[in-house]
Amino acid sequence: MPILKQLQRYVVTSGGKRIRPLFIYYLGKAYRLENAELIRLGSLLEIVHAASLLHDDVVDGAEERRSKPTGAKLFGNKAVVLGGDHLLSSGLQALNNLGNPQYMAVFTDAIKALSAAELLQMQQHFNLKTSRKTHAEVVDGKTAVLFRAAGALVAIMRGQGDFYRSETAELGLAFGRFFQYRDDYLDYFDAARLKKRGLQDFSNGIVTAPLHILLQAAEKPEQRRIEALWRAVEAGDTQQALKEIPDLMAKHRVAFKCSADLARMQRDILAGLEALPEKAPRERIRAEFQKILAVAPP
Amino acid sequence: MPILKQLQRYVVTSGGKRIRPLFIYYLGKAYRLENAELIRLGSLLEIVHAASLLHDDVVDGAEERRSKPTGAKLFGNKAVVLGGDHLLSSGLQALNNLGNPQYMAVFTDAIKALSAAELLQMQQHFNLKTSRKTHAEVVDGKTAVLFRAAGALVAIMRGQGDFYRSETAELGLAFGRFFQYRDDYLDYFDAARLKKRGLQDFSNGIVTAPLHILLQAAEKPEQRRIEALWRAVEAGDTQQALKEIPDLMAKHRVAFKCSADLARMQRDILAGLEALPEKAPRERIRAEFQKILAVAPP
């Protein structure tokens, strides 16, 4: 079907970093696991990720005008939903052919967590009172889950029964969390690195770590001002927020506080990497992810 | 999450006939298969069906105003997409726990076929030149596939290796096709039985069997008139079509021709039922589906 070909091209050429396949590949190689199986599982993680992005692109009437040129905008809501279903079921079909129900358990857990986290985030849309705990749940379900899955899959390949408690699943979870919090950080303080306009999370009504830190540090009148800017953005006027929020962030040294948190997370991940047995792939992970792991000091 | 509870309530109370679980249950009982497993598999077929309906409800901007109060209208596009994903992945998780990869193969095949058929139908939207062959593909992928899956699952439970070629899968396929063609028939000739307004397929720009038969029987000027009515409906004006199409159908005895086709399909199904070994469940299928199998003569 032409529409499936078009969606396929869109997904393949949309310029993802393929970080999930790279992660599972080098993690598995660090334990001398089989190439072909790691590549298959990595592709399937990327397929789940891509299908989830297609579904997350779906918009409702009023929102439509504001959104960037996403799949849903190019092909329509209905096409990306059905195309995402087709992509996902093709992936699960291929996964099932690998003949290991433990793999399937990890993937179905992950898909469930992804949809729950995206629903949770949707429900928190423009809720300035979103708690840190809720945001942490969104981060775990939306991003960390597929890296944790990568680690769990490696553990399964190694024959570990309690695969979610394996050191590789823990490392994946830590890496995935870091990856998302780093994204949240860069959105406010170095958006150029993401090749995006900055403050998108604020503009899209999503409370992330920098805003939590700012709200905690701000004085009462500032808090009220942030609230007012937030409501203005919700009503469609982002201009004033894009001017004032960076100043407030600077005043309260949020970039510094936030990157200190990231540096702590990073140390744990590097320690986890240190424990991997094979040197060459371990160094490859460090090399591949150097750009990701290095957060520029503010 | 409250939204998941609401979606759950919507799905459970939306008044489906649960025909897929009933079908697999009595079909399996006709081979003395285990109650609990049949009920589990039946629930999972219904879950896939419900998730597919949620995703099929998703609409694009302009369409939104015309549609009936679907899930997407009540909860928004995004919520039904993510809710559908959550429902489906919960179902696949439960399915995986049954520990039979052949079951998983049948379900992933079916989900893939469902999304492909819905994409195909979407691409044929308001295409009066949709061929019979294309419509047959849509019917197989959109409706017959889950009945065929029911039959294949029963074959797997019976230990049959080539489960798609089993008599139960064939019976399921025939039953599913009949079920959809009967629906297409009733939409034009006895919509009250579906508790719907009639001519919805024409109003929604979907070419089905009655319209194929009419187009074939109609003379050139009538064909041009049908085309004009179709374009008017596409532009939002259904009134004239609702008046004229039934007259044309009556003139060309489409109901009669169409119900003759259905009667042929029905005979095959009844012959297939006849071959089932256990009498009581076989009679239950006939009783349960009497209303469905009986198409009132025009």
Interface residues (C-beta under 8 A of the other chain):
Chain A: M1 P2 I3 L4 S52 H55 D56 V58 V59 D60 G61 E64 G76 N77 K78 A79 V81 L82 G83 D85 H86 L88 S89 S90 L92 Q93 N96 N97 G99 P101 M104 A105 T108 D109 I111 K112 L114 S115 A116 E118 L119 L120 M122 Q123
Chain B: M1 P2 I3 L4 S52 H55 D56 V58 V59 D60 G61 E64 G76 N77 K78 A79 V81 L82 G83 D85 H86 L88 S89 S90 L92 Q93 N96 N97 G99 P101 M104 A105 T108 D109 I111 K112 L114 S115 A116 E118 L119 L120 M122 Q123
